[in-house]
Amino acid sequence: MRVVVVGASSGLGRCLAFGLGKTGARVALMARRRDRIEAAAAEIGSDAVAIVCDVHDETSIAAALDEAAELMGGI
């Protein structure tokens, strides 16, 4: 399973990303704060990628989804 989690730098988004990572899912963590999502992705492991994304910006969303699909072989 390949999933995208927005707001993955803290709170529910972070918990969801970790929970999915524990089930063996490949997880794309998306949020505005690069340092936090990179740290979370590193904790989850090699099946997690960190992608900077601002959900208030349609261009940012489109670019982030394209990057996630490329890095994970689809979403």
HTML snippet that shows the backbone in 3Dmol.js (N, CA, C, O; Angstrom):
<script src="https://3Dmol.org/build/3Dmol-min.js"></script>
<div id="view" style="width:600px;height:400px;position:relative"></div>
<script>
const pdb = `
ATOM      1  N   MET A   1       0.839  -1.166   0.000  1.00  0.00           N
ATOM      2  CA  MET A   1       0.000   0.000   0.000  1.00  0.00           C
ATOM      3  C   MET A   1       0.894   1.243   0.000  1.00  0.00           C
ATOM      4  O   MET A   1       1.908   1.284   0.696  1.00  0.00           O
ATOM      5  N   ARG A   2       0.517   2.236  -0.771  1.00  0.00           N
ATOM      6  CA  ARG A   2       1.225   3.522  -0.821  1.00  0.00           C
ATOM      7  C   ARG A   2       0.243   4.623  -0.455  1.00  0.00           C
ATOM      8  O   ARG A   2      -0.840   4.715  -1.034  1.00  0.00           O
ATOM      9  N   VAL A   3       0.620   5.456   0.503  1.00  0.00           N
ATOM     10  CA  VAL A   3      -0.291   6.493   0.974  1.00  0.00           C
ATOM     11  C   VAL A   3       0.415   7.842   1.111  1.00  0.00           C
ATOM     12  O   VAL A   3       1.635   7.922   1.254  1.00  0.00           O
ATOM     13  N   VAL A   4      -0.393   8.885   1.061  1.00  0.00           N
ATOM     14  CA  VAL A   4       0.069  10.248   1.285  1.00  0.00           C
ATOM     15  C   VAL A   4      -0.607  10.751   2.556  1.00  0.00           C
ATOM     16  O   VAL A   4      -1.819  10.609   2.719  1.00  0.00           O
ATOM     17  N   VAL A   5       0.175  11.335   3.445  1.00  0.00           N
ATOM     18  CA  VAL A   5      -0.375  11.918   4.667  1.00  0.00           C
ATOM     19  C   VAL A   5       0.021  13.389   4.702  1.00  0.00           C
ATOM     20  O   VAL A   5       1.205  13.718   4.764  1.00  0.00           O
ATOM     21  N   VAL A   6      -0.973  14.271   4.662  1.00  0.00           N
ATOM     22  CA  VAL A   6      -0.696  15.700   4.774  1.00  0.00           C
ATOM     23  C   VAL A   6      -0.755  16.098   6.242  1.00  0.00           C
ATOM     24  O   VAL A   6      -1.418  15.447   7.049  1.00  0.00           O
ATOM     25  N   GLY A   7      -0.060  17.163   6.572  1.00  0.00           N
ATOM     26  CA  GLY A   7       0.004  17.585   7.966  1.00  0.00           C
ATOM     27  C   GLY A   7       0.783  16.597   8.811  1.00  0.00           C
ATOM     28  O   GLY A   7       0.495  16.415   9.994  1.00  0.00           O
ATOM     29  N   ALA A   8       1.780  15.955   8.194  1.00  0.00           N
ATOM     30  CA  ALA A   8       2.495  14.859   8.847  1.00  0.00           C
ATOM     31  C   ALA A   8       3.615  15.310   9.778  1.00  0.00           C
ATOM     32  O   ALA A   8       4.336  14.475  10.323  1.00  0.00           O
ATOM     33  N   SER A   9       3.769  16.613   9.967  1.00  0.00           N
ATOM     34  CA  SER A   9       4.864  17.075  10.822  1.00  0.00           C
ATOM     35  C   SER A   9       4.510  17.043  12.307  1.00  0.00           C
ATOM     36  O   SER A   9       5.398  17.112  13.156  1.00  0.00           O
ATOM     37  N   SER A  10       3.214  16.939  12.626  1.00  0.00           N
ATOM     38  CA  SER A  10       2.829  16.916  14.039  1.00  0.00           C
ATOM     39  C   SER A  10       1.397  16.399  14.194  1.00  0.00           C
ATOM     40  O   SER A  10       0.681  16.202  13.213  1.00  0.00           O
ATOM     41  N   GLY A  11       1.011  16.190  15.412  1.00  0.00           N
ATOM     42  CA  GLY A  11      -0.363  15.839  15.744  1.00  0.00           C
ATOM     43  C   GLY A  11      -0.871  14.571  15.084  1.00  0.00           C
ATOM     44  O   GLY A  11      -0.146  13.586  14.947  1.00  0.00           O
ATOM     45  N   LEU A  12      -2.144  14.619  14.676  1.00  0.00           N
ATOM     46  CA  LEU A  12      -2.783  13.452  14.078  1.00  0.00           C
ATOM     47  C   LEU A  12      -2.114  12.990  12.800  1.00  0.00           C
ATOM     48  O   LEU A  12      -2.005  11.789  12.555  1.00  0.00           O
ATOM     49  N   GLY A  13      -1.666  13.928  11.985  1.00  0.00           N
ATOM     50  CA  GLY A  13      -0.992  13.554  10.745  1.00  0.00           C
ATOM     51  C   GLY A  13       0.258  12.741  11.013  1.00  0.00           C
ATOM     52  O   GLY A  13       0.503  11.733  10.351  1.00  0.00           O
ATOM     53  N   ARG A  14       1.037  13.171  11.969  1.00  0.00           N
ATOM     54  CA  ARG A  14       2.257  12.438  12.328  1.00  0.00           C
ATOM     55  C   ARG A  14       1.906  11.053  12.876  1.00  0.00           C
ATOM     56  O   ARG A  14       2.534  10.063  12.502  1.00  0.00           O
ATOM     57  N   CYS A  15       0.917  10.980  13.752  1.00  0.00           N
ATOM     58  CA  CYS A  15       0.506   9.691  14.316  1.00  0.00           C
ATOM     59  C   CYS A  15       0.003   8.760  13.223  1.00  0.00           C
ATOM     60  O   CYS A  15       0.317   7.569  13.230  1.00  0.00           O
ATOM     61  N   LEU A  16      -0.771   9.288  12.290  1.00  0.00           N
ATOM     62  CA  LEU A  16      -1.284   8.478  11.191  1.00  0.00           C
ATOM     63  C   LEU A  16      -0.139   7.948  10.328  1.00  0.00           C
ATOM     64  O   LEU A  16      -0.131   6.776   9.953  1.00  0.00           O
ATOM     65  N   ALA A  17       0.822   8.808  10.017  1.00  0.00           N
ATOM     66  CA  ALA A  17       1.973   8.385   9.212  1.00  0.00           C
ATOM     67  C   ALA A  17       2.741   7.263   9.911  1.00  0.00           C
ATOM     68  O   ALA A  17       3.127   6.285   9.271  1.00  0.00           O
ATOM     69  N   PHE A  18       2.964   7.398  11.211  1.00  0.00           N
ATOM     70  CA  PHE A  18       3.678   6.366  11.957  1.00  0.00           C
ATOM     71  C   PHE A  18       2.885   5.070  12.006  1.00  0.00           C
ATOM     72  O   PHE A  18       3.450   3.989  11.839  1.00  0.00           O
ATOM     73  N   GLY A  19       1.582   5.168  12.234  1.00  0.00           N
ATOM     74  CA  GLY A  19       0.745   3.972  12.269  1.00  0.00           C
ATOM     75  C   GLY A  19       0.745   3.232  10.944  1.00  0.00           C
ATOM     76  O   GLY A  19       0.848   2.006  10.907  1.00  0.00           O
ATOM     77  N   LEU A  20       0.631   3.983   9.855  1.00  0.00           N
ATOM     78  CA  LEU A  20       0.659   3.360   8.530  1.00  0.00           C
ATOM     79  C   LEU A  20       2.024   2.753   8.241  1.00  0.00           C
ATOM     80  O   LEU A  20       2.122   1.675   7.655  1.00  0.00           O
ATOM     81  N   GLY A  21       3.069   3.448   8.653  1.00  0.00           N
ATOM     82  CA  GLY A  21       4.418   2.925   8.464  1.00  0.00           C
ATOM     83  C   GLY A  21       4.617   1.609   9.190  1.00  0.00           C
ATOM     84  O   GLY A  21       5.307   0.724   8.685  1.00  0.00           O
ATOM     85  N   LYS A  22       4.022   1.466  10.369  1.00  0.00           N
ATOM     86  CA  LYS A  22       4.143   0.226  11.137  1.00  0.00           C
ATOM     87  C   LYS A  22       3.423  -0.937  10.468  1.00  0.00           C
ATOM     88  O   LYS A  22       3.769  -2.095  10.702  1.00  0.00           O
ATOM     89  N   THR A  23       2.425  -0.641   9.636  1.00  0.00           N
ATOM     90  CA  THR A  23       1.694  -1.713   8.953  1.00  0.00           C
ATOM     91  C   THR A  23       2.396  -2.150   7.676  1.00  0.00           C
ATOM     92  O   THR A  23       1.955  -3.082   7.004  1.00  0.00           O
ATOM     93  N   GLY A  24       3.492  -1.470   7.345  1.00  0.00           N
ATOM     94  CA  GLY A  24       4.229  -1.830   6.140  1.00  0.00           C
ATOM     95  C   GLY A  24       3.908  -0.972   4.928  1.00  0.00           C
ATOM     96  O   GLY A  24       4.415  -1.224   3.835  1.00  0.00           O
ATOM     97  N   ALA A  25       3.071   0.035   5.114  1.00  0.00           N
ATOM     98  CA  ALA A  25       2.731   0.918   4.002  1.00  0.00           C
ATOM     99  C   ALA A  25       3.923   1.797   3.643  1.00  0.00           C
ATOM    100  O   ALA A  25       4.723   2.153   4.508  1.00  0.00           O
ATOM    101  N   ARG A  26       4.037   2.141   2.374  1.00  0.00           N
ATOM    102  CA  ARG A  26       4.993   3.164   1.951  1.00  0.00           C
ATOM    103  C   ARG A  26       4.291   4.491   2.149  1.00  0.00           C
ATOM    104  O   ARG A  26       3.176   4.680   1.663  1.00  0.00           O
ATOM    105  N   VAL A  27       4.923   5.411   2.855  1.00  0.00           N
ATOM    106  CA  VAL A  27       4.258   6.639   3.279  1.00  0.00           C
ATOM    107  C   VAL A  27       4.987   7.867   2.753  1.00  0.00           C
ATOM    108  O   VAL A  27       6.199   8.003   2.916  1.00  0.00           O
ATOM    109  N   ALA A  28       4.229   8.760   2.118  1.00  0.00           N
ATOM    110  CA  ALA A  28       4.744  10.075   1.749  1.00  0.00           C
ATOM    111  C   ALA A  28       4.225  11.056   2.797  1.00  0.00           C
ATOM    112  O   ALA A  28       3.024  11.305   2.892  1.00  0.00           O
ATOM    113  N   LEU A  29       5.137  11.602   3.571  1.00  0.00           N
ATOM    114  CA  LEU A  29       4.768  12.581   4.590  1.00  0.00           C
ATOM    115  C   LEU A  29       4.843  13.970   3.970  1.00  0.00           C
ATOM    116  O   LEU A  29       5.874  14.351   3.416  1.00  0.00           O
ATOM    117  N   MET A  30       3.759  14.723   4.062  1.00  0.00           N
ATOM    118  CA  MET A  30       3.724  16.064   3.491  1.00  0.00           C
ATOM    119  C   MET A  30       3.370  17.086   4.554  1.00  0.00           C
ATOM    120  O   MET A  30       2.459  16.891   5.358  1.00  0.00           O
ATOM    121  N   ALA A  31       4.112  18.175   4.536  1.00  0.00           N
ATOM    122  CA  ALA A  31       3.872  19.300   5.432  1.00  0.00           C
ATOM    123  C   ALA A  31       4.769  20.451   4.984  1.00  0.00           C
ATOM    124  O   ALA A  31       5.615  20.288   4.105  1.00  0.00           O
ATOM    125  N   ARG A  32       4.574  21.600   5.592  1.00  0.00           N
ATOM    126  CA  ARG A  32       5.380  22.775   5.222  1.00  0.00           C
ATOM    127  C   ARG A  32       6.760  22.775   5.859  1.00  0.00           C
ATOM    128  O   ARG A  32       7.688  23.362   5.304  1.00  0.00           O
ATOM    129  N   ARG A  33       6.917  22.135   7.003  1.00  0.00           N
ATOM    130  CA  ARG A  33       8.178  22.215   7.749  1.00  0.00           C
ATOM    131  C   ARG A  33       9.093  21.049   7.409  1.00  0.00           C
ATOM    132  O   ARG A  33       8.945  19.947   7.936  1.00  0.00           O
ATOM    133  N   ARG A  34      10.040  21.313   6.521  1.00  0.00           N
ATOM    134  CA  ARG A  34      10.951  20.276   6.031  1.00  0.00           C
ATOM    135  C   ARG A  34      11.662  19.542   7.168  1.00  0.00           C
ATOM    136  O   ARG A  34      11.725  18.313   7.163  1.00  0.00           O
ATOM    137  N   ASP A  35      12.189  20.270   8.126  1.00  0.00           N
ATOM    138  CA  ASP A  35      12.958  19.630   9.189  1.00  0.00           C
ATOM    139  C   ASP A  35      12.133  18.599   9.951  1.00  0.00           C
ATOM    140  O   ASP A  35      12.636  17.524  10.278  1.00  0.00           O
ATOM    141  N   ARG A  36      10.890  18.910  10.232  1.00  0.00           N
ATOM    142  CA  ARG A  36      10.046  17.992  10.998  1.00  0.00           C
ATOM    143  C   ARG A  36       9.638  16.757  10.189  1.00  0.00           C
ATOM    144  O   ARG A  36       9.653  15.644  10.715  1.00  0.00           O
ATOM    145  N   ILE A  37       9.277  16.942   8.927  1.00  0.00           N
ATOM    146  CA  ILE A  37       8.851  15.766   8.166  1.00  0.00           C
ATOM    147  C   ILE A  37      10.035  14.893   7.787  1.00  0.00           C
ATOM    148  O   ILE A  37       9.890  13.675   7.681  1.00  0.00           O
ATOM    149  N   GLU A  38      11.202  15.490   7.583  1.00  0.00           N
ATOM    150  CA  GLU A  38      12.389  14.669   7.321  1.00  0.00           C
ATOM    151  C   GLU A  38      12.748  13.839   8.548  1.00  0.00           C
ATOM    152  O   GLU A  38      13.123  12.674   8.420  1.00  0.00           O
ATOM    153  N   ALA A  39      12.635  14.431   9.735  1.00  0.00           N
ATOM    154  CA  ALA A  39      12.917  13.690  10.966  1.00  0.00           C
ATOM    155  C   ALA A  39      11.914  12.561  11.157  1.00  0.00           C
ATOM    156  O   ALA A  39      12.295  11.452  11.533  1.00  0.00           O
ATOM    157  N   ALA A  40      10.644  12.829  10.903  1.00  0.00           N
ATOM    158  CA  ALA A  40       9.613  11.801  11.052  1.00  0.00           C
ATOM    159  C   ALA A  40       9.828  10.686  10.041  1.00  0.00           C
ATOM    160  O   ALA A  40       9.733   9.509  10.391  1.00  0.00           O
ATOM    161  N   ALA A  41      10.116  11.036   8.794  1.00  0.00           N
ATOM    162  CA  ALA A  41      10.347  10.023   7.760  1.00  0.00           C
ATOM    163  C   ALA A  41      11.541   9.150   8.127  1.00  0.00           C
ATOM    164  O   ALA A  41      11.511   7.937   7.919  1.00  0.00           O
ATOM    165  N   ALA A  42      12.583   9.756   8.667  1.00  0.00           N
ATOM    166  CA  ALA A  42      13.767   8.992   9.076  1.00  0.00           C
ATOM    167  C   ALA A  42      13.414   8.010  10.198  1.00  0.00           C
ATOM    168  O   ALA A  42      13.923   6.889  10.222  1.00  0.00           O
ATOM    169  N   GLU A  43      12.550   8.424  11.122  1.00  0.00           N
ATOM    170  CA  GLU A  43      12.132   7.531  12.209  1.00  0.00           C
ATOM    171  C   GLU A  43      11.294   6.364  11.688  1.00  0.00           C
ATOM    172  O   GLU A  43      11.408   5.243  12.183  1.00  0.00           O
ATOM    173  N   ILE A  44      10.457   6.629  10.696  1.00  0.00           N
ATOM    174  CA  ILE A  44       9.611   5.566  10.135  1.00  0.00           C
ATOM    175  C   ILE A  44      10.462   4.556   9.389  1.00  0.00           C
ATOM    176  O   ILE A  44      10.243   3.350   9.502  1.00  0.00           O
ATOM    177  N   GLY A  45      11.432   5.044   8.628  1.00  0.00           N
ATOM    178  CA  GLY A  45      12.339   4.131   7.930  1.00  0.00           C
ATOM    179  C   GLY A  45      12.374   4.338   6.433  1.00  0.00           C
ATOM    180  O   GLY A  45      11.894   5.346   5.914  1.00  0.00           O
ATOM    181  N   SER A  46      12.947   3.370   5.754  1.00  0.00           N
ATOM    182  CA  SER A  46      13.230   3.509   4.332  1.00  0.00           C
ATOM    183  C   SER A  46      11.987   3.542   3.452  1.00  0.00           C
ATOM    184  O   SER A  46      12.078   3.928   2.286  1.00  0.00           O
ATOM    185  N   ASP A  47      10.835   3.149   3.973  1.00  0.00           N
ATOM    186  CA  ASP A  47       9.600   3.198   3.190  1.00  0.00           C
ATOM    187  C   ASP A  47       8.841   4.503   3.359  1.00  0.00           C
ATOM    188  O   ASP A  47       7.667   4.588   3.000  1.00  0.00           O
ATOM    189  N   ALA A  48       9.496   5.514   3.900  1.00  0.00           N
ATOM    190  CA  ALA A  48       8.868   6.823   4.085  1.00  0.00           C
ATOM    191  C   ALA A  48       9.677   7.895   3.369  1.00  0.00           C
ATOM    192  O   ALA A  48      10.908   7.875   3.374  1.00  0.00           O
ATOM    193  N   VAL A  49       8.963   8.827   2.756  1.00  0.00           N
ATOM    194  CA  VAL A  49       9.615   9.959   2.099  1.00  0.00           C
ATOM    195  C   VAL A  49       8.998  11.247   2.621  1.00  0.00           C
ATOM    196  O   VAL A  49       7.810  11.294   2.939  1.00  0.00           O
ATOM    197  N   ALA A  50       9.813  12.285   2.705  1.00  0.00           N
ATOM    198  CA  ALA A  50       9.372  13.594   3.167  1.00  0.00           C
ATOM    199  C   ALA A  50       9.261  14.531   1.967  1.00  0.00           C
ATOM    200  O   ALA A  50      10.197  14.659   1.177  1.00  0.00           O
ATOM    201  N   ILE A  51       8.119  15.176   1.841  1.00  0.00           N
ATOM    202  CA  ILE A  51       7.881  16.085   0.726  1.00  0.00           C
ATOM    203  C   ILE A  51       7.265  17.370   1.267  1.00  0.00           C
ATOM    204  O   ILE A  51       6.218  17.344   1.914  1.00  0.00           O
ATOM    205  N   VAL A  52       7.919  18.484   0.999  1.00  0.00           N
ATOM    206  CA  VAL A  52       7.400  19.776   1.440  1.00  0.00           C
ATOM    207  C   VAL A  52       6.192  20.139   0.588  1.00  0.00           C
ATOM    208  O   VAL A  52       6.239  20.081  -0.641  1.00  0.00           O
ATOM    209  N   CYS A  53       5.103  20.516   1.266  1.00  0.00           N
ATOM    210  CA  CYS A  53       3.868  20.853   0.565  1.00  0.00           C
ATOM    211  C   CYS A  53       3.066  21.847   1.401  1.00  0.00           C
ATOM    212  O   CYS A  53       2.922  21.682   2.613  1.00  0.00           O
ATOM    213  N   ASP A  54       2.551  22.871   0.745  1.00  0.00           N
ATOM    214  CA  ASP A  54       1.655  23.830   1.388  1.00  0.00           C
ATOM    215  C   ASP A  54       0.259  23.587   0.825  1.00  0.00           C
ATOM    216  O   ASP A  54      -0.004  23.903  -0.335  1.00  0.00           O
ATOM    217  N   VAL A  55      -0.634  23.030   1.632  1.00  0.00           N
ATOM    218  CA  VAL A  55      -1.964  22.674   1.139  1.00  0.00           C
ATOM    219  C   VAL A  55      -2.841  23.886   0.806  1.00  0.00           C
ATOM    220  O   VAL A  55      -3.952  23.727   0.299  1.00  0.00           O
ATOM    221  N   HIS A  56      -2.356  25.071   1.083  1.00  0.00           N
ATOM    222  CA  HIS A  56      -3.077  26.287   0.696  1.00  0.00           C
ATOM    223  C   HIS A  56      -2.710  26.734  -0.718  1.00  0.00           C
ATOM    224  O   HIS A  56      -3.259  27.714  -1.221  1.00  0.00           O
ATOM    225  N   ASP A  57      -1.797  26.030  -1.353  1.00  0.00           N
ATOM    226  CA  ASP A  57      -1.291  26.407  -2.671  1.00  0.00           C
ATOM    227  C   ASP A  57      -1.480  25.244  -3.648  1.00  0.00           C
ATOM    228  O   ASP A  57      -0.814  24.215  -3.528  1.00  0.00           O
ATOM    229  N   GLU A  58      -2.386  25.408  -4.613  1.00  0.00           N
ATOM    230  CA  GLU A  58      -2.698  24.333  -5.557  1.00  0.00           C
ATOM    231  C   GLU A  58      -1.465  23.870  -6.336  1.00  0.00           C
ATOM    232  O   GLU A  58      -1.324  22.679  -6.612  1.00  0.00           O
ATOM    233  N   THR A  59      -0.584  24.783  -6.689  1.00  0.00           N
ATOM    234  CA  THR A  59       0.632  24.424  -7.419  1.00  0.00           C
ATOM    235  C   THR A  59       1.525  23.544  -6.555  1.00  0.00           C
ATOM    236  O   THR A  59       2.112  22.577  -7.041  1.00  0.00           O
ATOM    237  N   SER A  60       1.625  23.880  -5.283  1.00  0.00           N
ATOM    238  CA  SER A  60       2.432  23.096  -4.345  1.00  0.00           C
ATOM    239  C   SER A  60       1.855  21.694  -4.191  1.00  0.00           C
ATOM    240  O   SER A  60       2.604  20.718  -4.150  1.00  0.00           O
ATOM    241  N   ILE A  61       0.538  21.588  -4.107  1.00  0.00           N
ATOM    242  CA  ILE A  61      -0.114  20.291  -3.972  1.00  0.00           C
ATOM    243  C   ILE A  61       0.163  19.417  -5.191  1.00  0.00           C
ATOM    244  O   ILE A  61       0.546  18.255  -5.058  1.00  0.00           O
ATOM    245  N   ALA A  62      -0.033  19.986  -6.376  1.00  0.00           N
ATOM    246  CA  ALA A  62       0.183  19.224  -7.611  1.00  0.00           C
ATOM    247  C   ALA A  62       1.627  18.747  -7.715  1.00  0.00           C
ATOM    248  O   ALA A  62       1.877  17.596  -8.074  1.00  0.00           O
ATOM    249  N   ALA A  63       2.574  19.624  -7.403  1.00  0.00           N
ATOM    250  CA  ALA A  63       3.989  19.256  -7.479  1.00  0.00           C
ATOM    251  C   ALA A  63       4.329  18.174  -6.454  1.00  0.00           C
ATOM    252  O   ALA A  63       5.089  17.252  -6.750  1.00  0.00           O
ATOM    253  N   ALA A  64       3.768  18.288  -5.253  1.00  0.00           N
ATOM    254  CA  ALA A  64       4.040  17.308  -4.201  1.00  0.00           C
ATOM    255  C   ALA A  64       3.471  15.939  -4.560  1.00  0.00           C
ATOM    256  O   ALA A  64       4.120  14.920  -4.325  1.00  0.00           O
ATOM    257  N   LEU A  65       2.281  15.904  -5.120  1.00  0.00           N
ATOM    258  CA  LEU A  65       1.695  14.621  -5.521  1.00  0.00           C
ATOM    259  C   LEU A  65       2.486  13.979  -6.654  1.00  0.00           C
ATOM    260  O   LEU A  65       2.683  12.764  -6.669  1.00  0.00           O
ATOM    261  N   ASP A  66       2.939  14.799  -7.605  1.00  0.00           N
ATOM    262  CA  ASP A  66       3.784  14.270  -8.682  1.00  0.00           C
ATOM    263  C   ASP A  66       5.076  13.688  -8.113  1.00  0.00           C
ATOM    264  O   ASP A  66       5.515  12.612  -8.520  1.00  0.00           O
ATOM    265  N   GLU A  67       5.677  14.405  -7.171  1.00  0.00           N
ATOM    266  CA  GLU A  67       6.930  13.928  -6.560  1.00  0.00           C
ATOM    267  C   GLU A  67       6.697  12.624  -5.796  1.00  0.00           C
ATOM    268  O   GLU A  67       7.502  11.696  -5.879  1.00  0.00           O
ATOM    269  N   ALA A  68       5.600  12.563  -5.059  1.00  0.00           N
ATOM    270  CA  ALA A  68       5.287  11.338  -4.302  1.00  0.00           C
ATOM    271  C   ALA A  68       5.103  10.151  -5.246  1.00  0.00           C
ATOM    272  O   ALA A  68       5.626   9.066  -4.993  1.00  0.00           O
ATOM    273  N   ALA A  69       4.368  10.357  -6.322  1.00  0.00           N
ATOM    274  CA  ALA A  69       4.138   9.267  -7.287  1.00  0.00           C
ATOM    275  C   ALA A  69       5.448   8.803  -7.902  1.00  0.00           C
ATOM    276  O   ALA A  69       5.659   7.607  -8.104  1.00  0.00           O
ATOM    277  N   GLU A  70       6.323   9.748  -8.195  1.00  0.00           N
ATOM    278  CA  GLU A  70       7.615   9.394  -8.786  1.00  0.00           C
ATOM    279  C   GLU A  70       8.493   8.636  -7.801  1.00  0.00           C
ATOM    280  O   GLU A  70       9.084   7.615  -8.154  1.00  0.00           O
ATOM    281  N   LEU A  71       8.582   9.125  -6.571  1.00  0.00           N
ATOM    282  CA  LEU A  71       9.452   8.513  -5.568  1.00  0.00           C
ATOM    283  C   LEU A  71       8.964   7.146  -5.108  1.00  0.00           C
ATOM    284  O   LEU A  71       9.766   6.279  -4.759  1.00  0.00           O
ATOM    285  N   MET A  72       7.651   6.957  -5.109  1.00  0.00           N
ATOM    286  CA  MET A  72       7.105   5.723  -4.556  1.00  0.00           C
ATOM    287  C   MET A  72       6.567   4.773  -5.629  1.00  0.00           C
ATOM    288  O   MET A  72       6.033   3.712  -5.305  1.00  0.00           O
ATOM    289  N   GLY A  73       6.702   5.143  -6.885  1.00  0.00           N
ATOM    290  CA  GLY A  73       6.207   4.265  -7.937  1.00  0.00           C
ATOM    291  C   GLY A  73       4.694   4.271  -8.047  1.00  0.00           C
ATOM    292  O   GLY A  73       4.085   3.272  -8.429  1.00  0.00           O
ATOM    293  N   GLY A  74       4.097   5.391  -7.712  1.00  0.00           N
ATOM    294  CA  GLY A  74       2.636   5.547  -7.730  1.00  0.00           C
ATOM    295  C   GLY A  74       2.092   5.772  -6.344  1.00  0.00           C
ATOM    296  O   GLY A  74       2.739   5.482  -5.338  1.00  0.00           O
ATOM    297  N   ILE A  75       0.872   6.302  -6.317  1.00  0.00           N
ATOM    298  CA  ILE A  75       0.181   6.485  -5.024  1.00  0.00           C
ATOM    299  C   ILE A  75      -1.259   6.070  -5.181  1.00  0.00           C
ATOM    300  O   ILE A  75      -2.030   6.139  -4.223  1.00  0.00           O
TER     301      ILE A  75
END
`;
const viewer = $3Dmol.createViewer("view");
viewer.addModel(pdb, "pdb");
viewer.setStyle({}, {cartoon: {color: "spectrum"}});
viewer.zoomTo();
viewer.render();
</script>
